[in-house]
Each structure stands twice: as C-alpha cells, then as structure tokens.
C-alpha cells in the first residue's frame, strides 16, 4: 500500500473518531499505521541529515579538474559521515546536487564544480 493511501486512511479514521463512530479496534489499527508512518518519517529525516552533513565535504572536494565518482569518493572517504558510501556520493552528485556540478559525459562520466 502506498504511503499516501495510509495517510488518507489515518485521516479517515480520525474523522470517524471525531464523529464518535470509530470502534476501538479500528483505533488500534489506526495507531499501528500512524506508528509505521512515523518510523518512515524518522528514517527519511535521518537520511536527509546524513546528506546535509556530507554536502560541504563532497562539493568542497570538487574543482575545475574532472574526477570520476570513484576518485572523488577516495579523496573524501575519511571525511564523510559514517555510513556514507560511494553509492550515496554518486546519488547525491547525479540527483540531489546536480545543479552544483557539471557532468562530463564519457565512457566513464567525470564531474567538476559548477
């Protein structure tokens, strides 16, 4: 089930409860769904925080000299937060921070600071 569907279901149950027509067992299910949604939100926030911590390190290491993701990662690996892998660097460079870098197409793509 999609997250938006679960959020809609929680809202619907809340509206039933406001009218006094939600049975107790439905409220228990609502609480379980709300807890799962909250866990997902906590995980997403932790991930956003991790990328924010790595941003200045990764972008700061880029220069006018084109580098591959592997070369970039090798340069900053020790300065990155724990758990920030080469794959996360690639994801951040190609999707999250794409407007801050210039991609140079090739057999192996390279990147420079914009």
VENZIQUI-V193855 format. One record per residue. N is the residue number from 1. RES is the residue in one small letter. SS is DSSP state (h for helix, s for strand, l for the rest). BURIAL is 1 if it has 24 or more other C-alpha atoms within 12 Angstrom, else 0. Layout:
n=N res=RES ss=SS burial=BURIAL
n=N res=RES ss=SS burial=BURIAL
This chain:
n=1 res=x ss=l burial=0
n=2 res=x ss=l burial=0
n=3 res=x ss=h burial=0
n=4 res=x ss=h burial=0
n=5 res=x ss=h burial=0
n=6 res=x ss=h burial=0
n=7 res=x ss=h burial=1
n=8 res=x ss=h burial=0
n=9 res=x ss=h burial=1
n=10 res=x ss=h burial=1
n=11 res=x ss=h burial=0
n=12 res=x ss=h burial=0
n=13 res=x ss=h burial=1
n=14 res=x ss=h burial=1
n=15 res=x ss=h burial=0
n=16 res=x ss=h burial=0
n=17 res=x ss=h burial=0
n=18 res=x ss=h burial=0
n=19 res=x ss=l burial=0
n=20 res=x ss=l burial=0
n=21 res=x ss=l burial=0
n=22 res=x ss=l burial=0
n=23 res=x ss=l burial=0
n=24 res=x ss=h burial=0
n=25 res=x ss=h burial=0
n=26 res=x ss=h burial=0
n=27 res=x ss=h burial=1
n=28 res=x ss=h burial=0
n=29 res=x ss=h burial=0
n=30 res=x ss=h burial=1
n=31 res=x ss=h burial=0
n=32 res=x ss=h burial=0
n=33 res=x ss=h burial=1
n=34 res=x ss=h burial=1
n=35 res=x ss=h burial=0
n=36 res=x ss=h burial=0
n=37 res=x ss=h burial=1
n=38 res=x ss=h burial=0
n=39 res=x ss=h burial=0
n=40 res=x ss=h burial=0
n=41 res=x ss=h burial=0
n=42 res=x ss=h burial=0
n=43 res=x ss=h burial=0
n=44 res=x ss=h burial=0
n=45 res=x ss=h burial=0
n=46 res=x ss=h burial=0
n=47 res=x ss=h burial=0
n=48 res=x ss=h burial=0
n=49 res=x ss=h burial=0
n=50 res=x ss=h burial=0
n=51 res=x ss=h burial=1
n=52 res=x ss=h burial=0
n=53 res=x ss=h burial=0
n=54 res=x ss=h burial=1
n=55 res=x ss=h burial=1
n=56 res=x ss=h burial=0
n=57 res=x ss=h burial=1
n=58 res=x ss=h burial=1
n=59 res=x ss=h burial=1
n=60 res=x ss=h burial=0
n=61 res=x ss=h burial=1
n=62 res=x ss=l burial=1
n=63 res=x ss=l burial=0
n=64 res=x ss=l burial=0
n=65 res=x ss=l burial=0
n=66 res=x ss=l burial=1
n=67 res=x ss=s burial=1
n=68 res=x ss=l burial=1
n=69 res=x ss=h burial=1
n=70 res=x ss=h burial=0
n=71 res=x ss=h burial=0
n=72 res=x ss=h burial=1
n=73 res=x ss=h burial=1
n=74 res=x ss=h burial=0
n=75 res=x ss=h burial=0
n=76 res=x ss=h burial=1
n=77 res=x ss=h burial=1
n=78 res=x ss=h burial=0
n=79 res=x ss=h burial=0
n=80 res=x ss=l burial=1
n=81 res=x ss=l burial=1
n=82 res=x ss=l burial=0
n=83 res=x ss=l burial=0
n=84 res=x ss=l burial=1
n=85 res=x ss=l burial=1
n=86 res=x ss=h burial=1
n=87 res=x ss=h burial=0
n=88 res=x ss=h burial=1
n=89 res=x ss=h burial=1
n=90 res=x ss=h burial=1
n=91 res=x ss=h burial=0
n=92 res=x ss=h burial=1
n=93 res=x ss=h burial=1
n=94 res=x ss=h burial=0
n=95 res=x ss=h burial=0
n=96 res=x ss=h burial=0
n=97 res=x ss=l burial=1
n=98 res=x ss=h burial=0
n=99 res=x ss=h burial=0
n=100 res=x ss=h burial=0
n=101 res=x ss=s burial=1
n=102 res=x ss=s burial=1
n=103 res=x ss=s burial=1
n=104 res=x ss=s burial=0
n=105 res=x ss=l burial=0
n=106 res=x ss=l burial=0
n=107 res=x ss=l burial=0
n=108 res=x ss=l burial=0
n=109 res=x ss=l burial=0
n=110 res=x ss=s burial=1
n=111 res=x ss=s burial=1
n=112 res=x ss=s burial=1
n=113 res=x ss=s burial=1
n=114 res=x ss=l burial=0
